[in-house]
């Protein structure tokens, strides 16, 4: 009996190990509970899968291969470099203070644009385009965070300058793809009772229908398909990106860019994209464009095929046969490690080098496009990397 007790004492774990084990189990349980709460709170915002005829139509698309959508040019992401970037952001990846953006009156757009084309940039990819008598809202992101969970994710740098309900009547809402910074659940729900149609790439309508948008207001397009809004046509054009709102639905919905073709003016909206070959086709078939709204921010060498960066945006502008370039996809949230002003500094430098006409309106400042636009630098001067120091080069894009 004595030997048995002695052996038992020897097999007992030291007290510190028992404490460490208890802490580890408790931490795991708390983490599991936190994940469960996060998933539960964001469940509706995650969206919904496509089924039935919607799925059947997706499967008939030339871009649907091996059970999902694919780009003609492959996407490459350097995971180890991405992780390194995540832990080494610029100290100025977000403004040191919240940006001061003036509030807009609901009467801001009462007078139509004199030249027939006006754009208001609300930050990131959200714009209001007034073209030849119609109004098109692109990728509205009015929520506090681009996230399905209200308390997780990067915060926007300023409050929306106007409530969605105070915007003028909108003829069409255009969505480029279903990532959270472009398809914002809170914004969609706020527009649920509008009469406005939503124009989206194939499959994205499944999210909208799940969130209460009537099917008759959902127009889903494949690349090169078009729909008429008033006296204009909106054409879904190819882009080089991806889709997905969870770990389980990668590339299950299509992504796209758009050409808005009016009787007098033409506008190109890139959505998210790496540089790609079909941009030349877009320019030849639908250009020239009076205005291109091209993404210039949220880039890194770890994902050069996903986002084209500032210098390649100028090349994209040339490929689609643009006249005036409006840089977008910056100025609202930090989704990449670069300085928040770096995209605009680099794209204006490249535009000057290549003698490309560029406009840099203040946030929420309506700007008429007619060839005589006057804009100035309104952002602070910060230390940034140049295109030579940190080139972003999309592969297979020649």
C-alpha positions as CSV (number, residue, x, y, z in Angstrom):
1,X,0.0,0.0,0.0
2,X,2.8,2.4,0.9
3,X,4.5,1.7,-2.4
4,X,1.3,2.4,-4.3
5,X,0.9,5.8,-2.6
6,X,4.5,6.6,-3.3
7,X,4.1,5.8,-7.0
8,X,0.9,7.8,-7.1
9,X,2.7,10.8,-5.7
10,X,5.4,10.5,-8.4
11,X,2.9,10.4,-11.2
12,X,1.1,13.6,-10.0
13,X,1.8,16.6,-12.2
14,X,3.5,19.5,-10.6
15,X,1.1,22.2,-9.5
16,X,2.4,24.7,-12.0
17,X,1.7,22.3,-14.9
18,X,-1.9,21.8,-13.6
19,X,-2.4,25.6,-13.5
20,X,-1.0,26.0,-17.0
21,X,-3.3,23.2,-18.2
22,X,-6.3,24.8,-16.6
23,X,-5.5,28.2,-18.1
24,X,-5.0,26.6,-21.6
25,X,-8.4,24.8,-21.4
26,X,-10.1,27.9,-20.1
27,X,-8.6,30.1,-22.9
28,X,-9.6,27.5,-25.5
29,X,-13.2,27.5,-24.1
30,X,-13.3,31.3,-24.1
31,X,-12.0,31.5,-27.6
32,X,-14.5,28.9,-28.8
33,X,-17.3,30.9,-27.1
34,X,-16.0,34.1,-28.8
35,X,-16.0,32.4,-32.2
36,X,-19.5,31.1,-31.6
37,X,-20.8,34.5,-30.7
38,X,-19.1,36.1,-33.7
39,X,-20.5,33.5,-36.1
40,X,-23.9,33.8,-34.5
41,X,-24.0,37.7,-34.6
42,X,-22.7,37.8,-38.2
43,X,-24.7,34.9,-39.5
44,X,-27.2,36.8,-41.7
45,X,-24.4,39.1,-42.9
46,X,-22.4,36.2,-44.3
47,X,-25.0,35.9,-47.0
48,X,-26.4,32.8,-48.8
49,X,-25.4,30.3,-51.4
50,X,-27.0,30.2,-54.8
51,X,-29.5,27.4,-55.6
52,X,-32.0,26.4,-58.2
53,X,-32.1,28.3,-61.5
54,X,-29.7,30.9,-60.2
55,X,-27.1,28.2,-59.7
56,X,-27.9,26.6,-63.0
57,X,-27.4,29.9,-64.8
58,X,-24.0,30.4,-63.1
59,X,-22.9,26.9,-64.2
60,X,-23.6,27.9,-67.8
61,X,-21.2,30.8,-67.6
62,X,-17.9,30.5,-69.6
63,X,-16.2,31.7,-66.4
64,X,-17.5,28.7,-64.4
65,X,-15.0,25.9,-64.2
66,X,-14.5,23.0,-61.8
67,X,-17.4,24.0,-59.5
68,X,-16.5,27.7,-59.2
69,X,-15.7,30.9,-61.1
70,X,-12.1,31.3,-62.4
71,X,-10.1,34.2,-63.9
72,X,-8.5,33.7,-67.3
73,X,-5.2,34.7,-65.6
74,X,-4.4,32.9,-62.4
75,X,-4.3,34.7,-59.0
76,X,-1.2,34.2,-56.8
77,X,-1.0,35.1,-53.2
78,X,2.2,34.8,-51.2
79,X,0.9,33.7,-47.8
80,X,4.1,34.1,-45.9
81,X,4.6,37.6,-47.3
82,X,1.0,38.4,-46.5
83,X,1.5,37.4,-42.9
84,X,4.6,39.5,-42.7
85,X,2.8,42.5,-44.1
86,X,0.0,42.1,-41.6
87,X,2.4,42.5,-38.7
88,X,4.5,45.3,-40.2
89,X,2.1,48.0,-41.3
90,X,3.0,51.6,-42.0
91,X,2.6,53.8,-38.8
92,X,0.4,55.9,-41.1
93,X,-1.8,53.1,-42.5
94,X,-4.7,55.0,-41.0
95,X,-4.9,58.8,-40.4
96,X,-3.7,59.9,-37.0
97,X,-7.0,61.8,-36.5
98,X,-10.4,61.2,-37.9
99,X,-10.9,62.9,-41.3
100,X,-13.0,66.0,-41.4
101,X,-15.6,65.5,-44.1
102,X,-18.4,68.0,-44.4
103,X,-22.0,66.9,-44.2
104,X,-24.0,67.0,-47.4
105,X,-27.5,68.4,-47.8
106,X,-30.2,66.3,-49.5
107,X,-30.4,69.2,-51.9
108,X,-26.8,68.9,-53.1
109,X,-27.8,67.2,-56.3
110,X,-31.0,69.2,-57.1
111,X,-29.4,70.9,-60.0
112,X,-28.4,68.5,-62.8
113,X,-24.7,68.6,-64.0
114,X,-24.3,71.2,-66.6
115,X,-22.1,69.0,-68.9
116,X,-24.2,65.9,-68.2
117,X,-21.6,64.1,-66.1
118,X,-20.9,64.5,-62.4
119,X,-19.4,62.2,-59.8
120,X,-19.4,62.3,-56.0
121,X,-16.8,60.0,-54.3
122,X,-17.7,58.9,-50.8
123,X,-14.5,57.1,-50.1
124,X,-13.2,53.6,-51.1
125,X,-15.3,52.3,-54.0
126,X,-18.6,54.2,-53.2
127,X,-19.5,56.8,-55.7
128,X,-22.6,58.5,-57.1
129,X,-22.4,58.9,-60.8
130,X,-24.8,61.2,-62.6
131,X,-24.6,60.5,-66.3
132,X,-27.0,61.6,-69.1
133,X,-30.0,61.9,-66.8
134,X,-29.6,58.8,-64.6
135,X,-28.0,58.3,-61.2
136,X,-25.9,55.2,-60.4
137,X,-24.6,54.3,-56.9
138,X,-21.6,52.1,-56.9
139,X,-20.6,49.7,-54.1
140,X,-22.2,51.6,-51.2
141,X,-20.4,51.1,-47.9
142,X,-22.1,53.1,-45.2
143,X,-21.5,50.8,-42.3
144,X,-19.0,51.6,-39.5
145,X,-16.9,48.6,-40.5
146,X,-16.6,46.5,-43.7
147,X,-17.5,43.3,-41.8
148,X,-20.4,41.0,-41.0
149,X,-19.8,41.6,-37.3
150,X,-20.3,45.2,-36.0
151,X,-17.5,44.9,-33.4
152,X,-14.8,43.3,-35.5
153,X,-12.8,44.7,-38.4
154,X,-11.3,48.0,-39.5
155,X,-13.1,51.1,-38.7
156,X,-14.0,53.8,-41.3
157,X,-12.1,57.1,-40.9
158,X,-15.1,59.4,-41.0
159,X,-18.9,59.1,-40.6
160,X,-21.0,59.0,-43.8
161,X,-21.4,62.6,-45.0
162,X,-25.1,61.9,-45.8
163,X,-27.6,59.2,-44.8
164,X,-28.5,56.8,-47.6
165,X,-32.2,57.8,-47.1
166,X,-31.2,61.4,-47.9
167,X,-29.6,60.7,-51.2
168,X,-31.5,61.8,-54.3
169,X,-33.6,59.1,-56.2
170,X,-31.1,56.4,-57.4
171,X,-31.8,54.7,-60.8
172,X,-29.5,51.8,-60.2
173,X,-27.2,50.4,-57.5
174,X,-24.2,48.6,-59.0
175,X,-22.2,46.0,-57.0
176,X,-18.9,44.7,-58.2
177,X,-18.5,41.6,-56.0
178,X,-19.4,40.2,-52.6
179,X,-16.4,41.1,-50.5
180,X,-17.5,43.0,-47.3
181,X,-16.0,46.3,-48.4
182,X,-18.0,46.3,-51.6
183,X,-21.2,44.4,-50.7
184,X,-22.1,45.9,-47.3
185,X,-25.0,44.1,-45.5
186,X,-26.0,47.2,-43.5
187,X,-26.2,49.4,-46.6
188,X,-28.2,46.8,-48.5
189,X,-30.7,46.4,-45.7
190,X,-31.1,50.3,-45.5
191,X,-32.0,50.3,-49.2
192,X,-34.4,47.3,-48.9
193,X,-37.6,49.4,-49.3
194,X,-36.3,51.4,-52.2
195,X,-37.7,50.8,-55.7
196,X,-34.2,50.9,-57.2
197,X,-32.8,47.8,-59.1
198,X,-29.5,46.2,-58.0
199,X,-27.2,45.2,-60.8
200,X,-24.8,42.5,-59.7
201,X,-22.5,39.8,-61.1
202,X,-23.9,36.2,-61.4
203,X,-24.7,34.6,-58.0
204,X,-24.5,37.8,-55.9
205,X,-28.3,38.0,-56.1
206,X,-28.5,35.1,-53.7
207,X,-27.2,37.4,-50.9
208,X,-29.6,40.2,-51.8
209,X,-32.6,37.9,-51.9
210,X,-31.6,36.4,-48.5
211,X,-31.5,40.0,-47.1
212,X,-35.0,40.8,-48.3
213,X,-34.4,42.5,-51.7
214,X,-37.3,41.4,-54.0
215,X,-36.1,39.2,-56.9
216,X,-37.7,41.6,-59.4
217,X,-35.2,44.3,-58.3
218,X,-32.2,42.0,-58.8
219,X,-30.5,42.0,-62.2
220,X,-27.6,39.5,-62.4
221,X,-25.2,39.7,-65.3
222,X,-22.4,37.6,-66.7
223,X,-19.3,39.2,-68.2
224,X,-20.3,41.2,-71.3
225,X,-24.0,41.0,-70.6
226,X,-25.9,44.3,-70.3
227,X,-29.1,45.9,-69.0
228,X,-30.8,49.1,-69.8
229,X,-31.5,51.8,-67.2
230,X,-33.3,54.8,-68.5
231,X,-31.5,55.9,-71.6
232,X,-28.3,54.3,-70.7
233,X,-26.9,50.7,-70.7
234,X,-24.9,49.2,-67.9
235,X,-22.5,46.4,-69.1
236,X,-20.8,44.0,-66.7
237,X,-17.2,43.6,-67.9
238,X,-14.4,41.2,-66.8
239,X,-12.2,41.9,-63.8
240,X,-9.4,39.9,-62.2
241,X,-10.3,39.2,-58.6
242,X,-12.1,36.8,-56.4
243,X,-15.2,36.4,-54.3
244,X,-16.4,34.9,-51.0
245,X,-17.7,35.9,-47.6
246,X,-16.7,32.8,-45.6
247,X,-14.0,30.2,-45.7
248,X,-16.5,27.9,-47.5
249,X,-17.7,29.9,-50.4
250,X,-14.5,31.0,-52.2
251,X,-15.2,32.1,-55.8
252,X,-18.8,30.8,-55.7
253,X,-20.1,34.1,-57.0
254,X,-18.8,36.1,-60.0
255,X,-16.9,39.4,-59.7
256,X,-16.9,42.2,-62.3
257,X,-16.3,45.7,-63.5
258,X,-18.9,47.9,-65.2
259,X,-19.2,50.2,-68.2
260,X,-22.0,52.8,-67.9
261,X,-22.8,53.8,-71.5
262,X,-25.1,56.8,-72.0
263,X,-26.1,58.5,-75.2
264,X,-23.5,61.2,-74.7
265,X,-21.1,60.0,-72.0
266,X,-19.3,56.8,-70.9
267,X,-18.0,55.8,-67.5
268,X,-15.9,52.8,-66.5
269,X,-15.9,51.5,-62.9
270,X,-13.2,48.9,-62.1
271,X,-14.5,47.4,-58.8
272,X,-11.5,45.4,-57.5
273,X,-9.1,44.0,-60.0
274,X,-5.6,43.2,-60.9
275,X,-4.3,44.4,-64.3
276,X,-5.5,41.9,-67.0
277,X,-5.6,41.5,-70.7
278,X,-9.4,41.9,-71.2
279,X,-9.0,45.6,-70.3
280,X,-8.0,46.2,-73.9
281,X,-11.1,44.5,-75.1
282,X,-13.2,46.7,-72.8
283,X,-11.7,49.8,-74.3
284,X,-12.1,48.6,-77.9
285,X,-15.7,47.4,-77.4
286,X,-17.1,50.0,-75.0
287,X,-14.7,53.0,-74.9
288,X,-13.5,55.6,-75.0
289,X,-14.6,56.6,-71.5
290,X,-15.0,60.1,-70.4
291,X,-14.3,59.0,-66.9
292,X,-12.6,55.9,-65.4
293,X,-13.0,55.2,-61.7
294,X,-10.1,52.8,-61.0
295,X,-8.9,51.2,-57.8
296,X,-5.5,52.4,-56.7
297,X,-5.3,51.3,-53.0
298,X,-5.1,48.2,-50.8
299,X,-2.2,46.7,-52.7
300,X,1.0,44.8,-51.7
301,X,3.6,42.7,-53.4
302,X,2.1,39.6,-51.7
303,X,-1.1,40.0,-53.8
304,X,-0.2,41.8,-57.0
305,X,-2.8,39.9,-59.1
306,X,-5.7,40.9,-56.9
307,X,-5.2,44.7,-56.8
308,X,-3.3,46.5,-59.5
309,X,-1.9,49.4,-57.4
310,X,-1.3,53.0,-58.5
311,X,1.1,52.8,-61.4
312,X,-0.8,50.0,-63.1
313,X,-4.1,51.9,-62.6
314,X,-2.7,54.5,-65.0
315,X,-1.9,51.7,-67.4
316,X,-5.4,50.3,-67.0
317,X,-6.8,53.8,-67.8
318,X,-4.8,53.7,-71.0
319,X,-6.0,50.2,-71.9
320,X,-9.7,51.0,-71.5
321,X,-9.2,54.2,-73.5
322,X,-10.0,56.6,-70.6
323,X,-9.9,60.4,-70.8
324,X,-10.1,61.4,-67.1
325,X,-9.0,59.2,-64.2
326,X,-10.6,59.3,-60.8
327,X,-8.6,57.2,-58.3
328,X,-10.8,55.2,-55.9
329,X,-10.5,52.3,-53.4
330,X,-8.6,54.5,-50.8
331,X,-9.6,57.2,-48.3
332,X,-12.0,55.3,-46.1
333,X,-10.5,52.2,-44.3
334,X,-7.2,50.5,-44.0
335,X,-7.1,47.1,-45.6
336,X,-3.4,47.0,-46.6
337,X,-0.1,47.9,-44.8
338,X,0.8,51.0,-46.9
339,X,0.4,54.6,-45.7
340,X,-3.1,55.8,-46.2
341,X,-1.9,58.6,-48.6
342,X,0.5,56.4,-50.6
343,X,-2.0,55.3,-53.3
344,X,-2.9,58.9,-54.2
345,X,0.7,60.2,-54.0
346,X,1.9,57.4,-56.3
347,X,-1.0,57.6,-58.8
348,X,-0.7,61.4,-59.2
349,X,3.1,61.0,-59.7
350,X,2.5,58.4,-62.4
351,X,-0.2,60.5,-64.0
352,X,2.2,63.4,-64.2
353,X,4.9,61.3,-65.7
354,X,2.7,59.9,-68.4
355,X,0.7,63.1,-69.0
356,X,-2.5,61.4,-67.9
357,X,-5.5,63.7,-66.9
358,X,-6.4,62.9,-63.3
359,X,-8.9,64.3,-60.8
360,X,-8.5,64.2,-57.0
361,X,-11.7,65.6,-55.5
362,X,-12.2,66.0,-51.8
363,X,-14.2,63.3,-50.1
364,X,-18.0,63.8,-50.8
365,X,-17.3,66.8,-53.1
366,X,-19.5,66.6,-56.3
367,X,-17.3,67.1,-59.3
368,X,-18.4,67.8,-62.8
369,X,-16.4,66.1,-65.5
370,X,-15.9,68.1,-68.7
371,X,-12.2,68.4,-69.4
372,X,-11.7,71.5,-67.3
373,X,-11.8,70.0,-63.8
374,X,-9.7,71.8,-61.1
375,X,-8.7,69.7,-58.2
376,X,-5.9,70.0,-55.7
377,X,-4.0,68.1,-53.1
378,X,-6.1,68.0,-49.9
379,X,-4.4,65.1,-48.1
380,X,-1.4,65.6,-45.8
381,X,2.2,65.0,-46.9
382,X,3.5,61.8,-45.4
383,X,6.4,59.5,-45.9
384,X,5.5,57.0,-48.6
385,X,7.1,54.4,-50.8
386,X,7.5,55.2,-54.4
387,X,6.6,52.9,-57.3
388,X,10.3,52.3,-57.9
389,X,10.8,51.3,-54.3
390,X,7.8,49.0,-54.1
391,X,6.6,48.1,-57.6
392,X,3.3,46.2,-57.9
393,X,3.4,44.1,-61.0
394,X,0.5,41.8,-61.9
395,X,1.5,38.6,-63.6
396,X,0.2,37.3,-66.9
397,X,-1.2,40.7,-67.7
398,X,0.6,41.6,-71.0
